[in-house]
Amino acid sequence: MLESYDNCYYDTCKLATKYGGQKFKIVGSVTGRITSKQNLEHERSKEMSEKYTKQFYVAGVKFRKDWKETIKELNEGEILQLVPEPTNRFDPNAIRIATTIQNEPGPPIGTMLGYVPAKTGEANEVTALLNAGKVLDVTLIELQPDFEPWKALLVEVKEI
């Protein structure tokens, strides 16, 4: 008897015999691995417990007329800030990346550098994390003022 699972066909009699009749799910490609339901739950909980970490280039740097002068004042290892812009007319998931200057009393304010990239999905990921109440740390990893603006600032976002 053949069973369709995730658009793949496997001989379930052989699988049931080999895996002691336990429920299974086939993950991956046609040559994918067979994972028990218990292992799938373990993988999901492992993914949920892992902290978010991602590096990406700051988007939109080129739209600042003075971007070369602005980034020359930065240092690698500098802590930056994320500023959600839910009223952004182009993208409600837009998240501005800015320098951090403490404004006592009150929230930190700083110079806008650019945005978390939307085209590659990071903006949606970071928005979801922020909406879930996660605390994120943003660090300038690499500074290349002589590169093209879209490769000038490499940052790392980490869940704390």
Secondary structure as the mmCIF struct_conf table of DSSP 4:
data_model
#
loop_
_struct_conf.conf_type_id
_struct_conf.id
_struct_conf.beg_label_comp_id
_struct_conf.beg_label_asym_id
_struct_conf.beg_label_seq_id
_struct_conf.end_label_comp_id
_struct_conf.end_label_asym_id
_struct_conf.end_label_seq_id
STRN STRN1 LEU A 2 TYR A 5
TURN_TY1_P TURN_TY1_P1 ASP A 6 ASN A 7
STRN STRN2 CYS A 8 ASP A 11
HELX_RH_AL_P HELX_RH_AL_P1 THR A 12 LYS A 18
TURN_TY1_P TURN_TY1_P2 TYR A 19 GLY A 21
STRN STRN3 PHE A 24 VAL A 27
BEND BEND1 GLY A 28 SER A 29
TURN_TY1_P TURN_TY1_P3 VAL A 30 THR A 31
HELX_LH_PP_P HELX_LH_PP_P1 GLY A 32 GLY A 32
STRN STRN4 ARG A 33 SER A 36
HELX_RH_AL_P HELX_RH_AL_P2 LYS A 37 SER A 49
BEND BEND2 GLU A 50 GLU A 50
HELX_LH_PP_P HELX_LH_PP_P2 LYS A 51 TYR A 52
STRN STRN5 THR A 53 TYR A 57
HELX_LH_PP_P HELX_LH_PP_P3 VAL A 58 VAL A 58
STRN STRN6 ALA A 59 ALA A 59
BEND BEND3 GLY A 60 GLY A 60
HELX_RH_3T_P HELX_RH_3T_P1 VAL A 61 PHE A 63
BEND BEND4 ARG A 64 ARG A 64
TURN_TY1_P TURN_TY1_P4 LYS A 65 ASP A 66
HELX_RH_AL_P HELX_RH_AL_P3 TRP A 67 LYS A 72
TURN_TY1_P TURN_TY1_P5 GLU A 73 GLU A 73
TURN_TY1_P TURN_TY1_P6 GLU A 76 GLY A 77
STRN STRN7 ILE A 79 PRO A 84
TURN_TY1_P TURN_TY1_P7 PRO A 86 THR A 87
BEND BEND5 ARG A 89 PHE A 90
TURN_TY1_P TURN_TY1_P8 PRO A 92 ASN A 93
STRN STRN8 ILE A 95 THR A 99
STRN STRN9 ILE A 101 ILE A 101
BEND BEND6 GLU A 104 PRO A 107
STRN STRN10 ILE A 109 ILE A 109
STRN STRN11 MET A 112 TYR A 115
BEND BEND7 ALA A 118 ALA A 118
TURN_TY1_P TURN_TY1_P9 LYS A 119 THR A 120
BEND BEND8 GLY A 121 GLY A 121
HELX_RH_AL_P HELX_RH_AL_P4 GLU A 122 ASN A 131
TURN_TY1_P TURN_TY1_P10 ALA A 132 GLY A 133
STRN STRN12 LEU A 136 LEU A 143
TURN_TY1_P TURN_TY1_P11 PRO A 145 ASP A 146
BEND BEND9 PHE A 147 PHE A 147
HELX_RH_3T_P HELX_RH_3T_P2 PRO A 149 LYS A 151
BEND BEND10 ALA A 152 ALA A 152
STRN STRN13 LEU A 153 GLU A 159
#
